Amino acid sequence: MSGAQLKWRRKRLDWTQTEMAKATGVTRNTIARWERDEMRITKAMSILIETVYQAAMKEKTQKGGK
């Protein structure tokens, strides 16, 4: 997963970097560095991010969000 892909997912959820960090168990600074492609997102973390994203989108959809 690239930094741009992470940022796109985060923005689709209307989350701040802090909210994404809390959901994935990392710091806000790590999210920022990933989004700027200063650090590589590991395969395991990519899977976790996608899982969190899918669950949050499902919840958002069920609550009537887009």
PyMOL commands that set and color helices and strands:
alter all, ss='L'
color gray80, all
select helices_A, chain A and resi 3-12+17-24+28-35+43-62
alter helices_A, ss='H'
color red, helices_A
deselect
rebuild
show_as cartoon
